[in-house]
């Protein structure tokens, strides 16, 4: 936690996904433990694959998705991928 700040004061800008080896490793271990629900010592090769895939997915789906969603809206306020209303 950042010094002098409450947990409710922390926003998404404070929690950035790093792309260095240490950050990816930390994310991999967290995904393995919390999402795949395996300890590193008993995880199978497939468990490692799932954890790594989720860690990489989190990094590839951030950073421009909100910007793309906003830019794809038409002047009517609808998303350009949504079907027209009848």
Secondary structure, DSSP 8 states (H G I E B T S, - for coil): --TT--GGG--GGGS----SHHHHHHHHHHIIIIIS---TTT--HHHHHHHHHHHHHHHHSSSSHHHHHHHTB-TTSSBTTS----
